[in-house]
Amino acid sequence: MRLKVITSNPGKVEEYRRSFSDLGIEMEHLRLPYDEVQTSDLSEVVSKGMDEIVSKGVRDFIVDDSGLFVDSLKGFPGVWSAYAQKTIGNKGILKLMEGVEDRGAEFRCCIGCDFAGERIIVTGVCRGVITCSEKGDGGFGFDPIFSEDGVRTFAEVPTAEKNETSHRGNAVRLLIEEMKRRGLVRGR
């Protein structure tokens, strides 16, 4: 069995490969551009993307979208996280948070999977806080300003440990559980 991982990020393919290896599912990296609908709902972005990908004749694939949702910023940057990271970066988010007491935030990852004629969409969440400064040199994106445990940022946590609690790790586990529940896969 094989799933195409539609992304421009080869690191995501490796994450999926590790998660699905015990299930006998191979991952194939596929770079396939598709339009991302402009909406504040990750699952709608993923669902519309899946529709477009299927319309191009592609089946048996995974696509995902993630975002950082900051409580005091009314969910910003949310689905616009990649754009916010490119334009204002971590320093810009920290600037917006200056003097703000409520530092609650969450990362969300929505995964859409087309597999064996079934369509599955799941969302994993990781709750935490925005720190007052950047810390750590690991990870990517907003990892240096997000702390799940209030002590270390995602950029300070080893990748394997981060995957145990991260939004993508949680979403992958939900996807595998749903695939098992539907009888599409067996294994651990």
N, C-alpha and C positions, 0 to 999 in steps of 0.2 A: 504494500500500500504506500502511496505517495501523496503528499500535500505540497502544493506550491505556496511559498510564502511571498506575497506580493509586497515588496518594500524596496526602498533605496538604501536601507541600512543592513549590511551583511551581518552585523552583530545580533540583530533580531533573529536572523535565520539560525545562528548558533544557539541562541537561547531556546528557540522552539525545538531544535534538533536534540538538545539535552533532555528537554521535558518529555518528548515523545519517543525517545529511543527504546524504552522498555515496552512500548506498545507495538513495536514492529512497523512504525510509520516513518518513512524517510521524508526528509524535507528537501525541497528544491527551491532555490532562489529564483524568483521571476521579477524582473523589473518591467512593470507595466503601468504606465501613467494612466491615471483616471481622475476625473474631476471630483473635488471635495466640495459638496454642497455647503453653502454658508448658512449655518444654523448654530444655535447654542447647545444642541443636544448631540453628544458623541455617538449615540446609537443611531441617530438619523443620518449622520455623516457616513457611518459604516454601512448601514443598510442601503443607502443610495449608491455608495461606491460598489457594493456587491452587485446591485442591479446592473450597473454599467459594465462590470467585469463579466458577468454572465452573458450580457448582450453581445460581448465580443467573442463568445464561444468558449470561454475558459470555465472549467469546472474543477472541483477538488482543490480548493485554495483556502488560505487564511489571509485576512487583511485586518489591520488594527489601527486605532487612533487613540492617542493619549493626550492628557492635559493636566495642568496644575490649576486647581480651583481654590482661590483665596477667599475666605469668608468675608473679611472686612472690605474686600474690593468687589463684592457682589458676584463672586465667581470668576472674575478676571484673573488670569488671561484665558482660562478654560480652553475651548476648542481653538483659540487663536494662540496657543502656547508656542508653537514653532515660530510663528511670526513675531511674537513678543520677545522670544529668546534672541532672534536675529536682530531686532531693532533696538530694544531697550536693555536686554540681557538681565542678568542677576542684579547688577547694580541698579538698574531702573526699577525693578520690583522692590528692592530694599529702599530706594528713594521714596516710592509710593507708600511704603510701610513706616516711614519715619514717624515716631510719636504715636503709633497705633498700638493699643494694648492687646486687642484681639488678634492674635497671630495664627489662629486656626486655619488650616488648609488641608486639602487632600489631593493626591494624585489619583486620576481615574484612567483606566485602560479598558477600552471596549474592543473586543475581538469578534469578528465575523468569520464564520467557517462554513464553507460549502463542501460537503463531504458525503459521498455515497447517496446523492440525491436529497440530502437533508440540509436544511439551513439552520444554523445555530448562531445566536448573538448573545454574548455574556459581557458583563462589566465587572471588573475587579477594582477595588478601592483600597487605598492606603491613607489613613488619617494621620495627621501630624501637625507641625507648626513651621512657620517661616522664621528662620533665625535672624539675628540682628546684623550678622556679617557672614561673608562667605568663608567656609571652612572645608578643607580637604581638597585633594587633587584627583580623586577617582571619579567614576561615573561620568555623566554628561548632562548638558542642559541645566535644569534648575537643581540638580542634586546637591551642589554646594550650599544651598540656602534652605533646604528642606530637611527637617529632622522628624523621623517617625517616633523615636523614643525620647525626644527632648534633650538628649545628651550628645549624640553624634549625628552629623548630616549623612545623607546617602552617599556623599562623596568621600566620607571617612570610613564607610562600612565595606568590607570585602564583598565582591559581587555575589558569591554563593550565599552569603548571609543575607544580603539585600534581597535576593530573589525569594527568600523564605517569607518576607512580609510585604514586598513591593506590590504595587497595583498590577503590573504585568504578571508577576508570579501568581497573584491571587486570581487574575483572569484566566491564566492558563490552567490552573487547577480546576476552576469552575467549568471550563470548556471540556477538559478530560472527563470530569464527573458526568457532564451532560452527554458526552459521546458514549460513555459506559451505560448510562441510564437508558439510552435509546438503542443499546445493543450494537453500536457501530464499531466498538473496540473492546478488547479484553486485556487484562493485565493488571499490573500493580494498582 
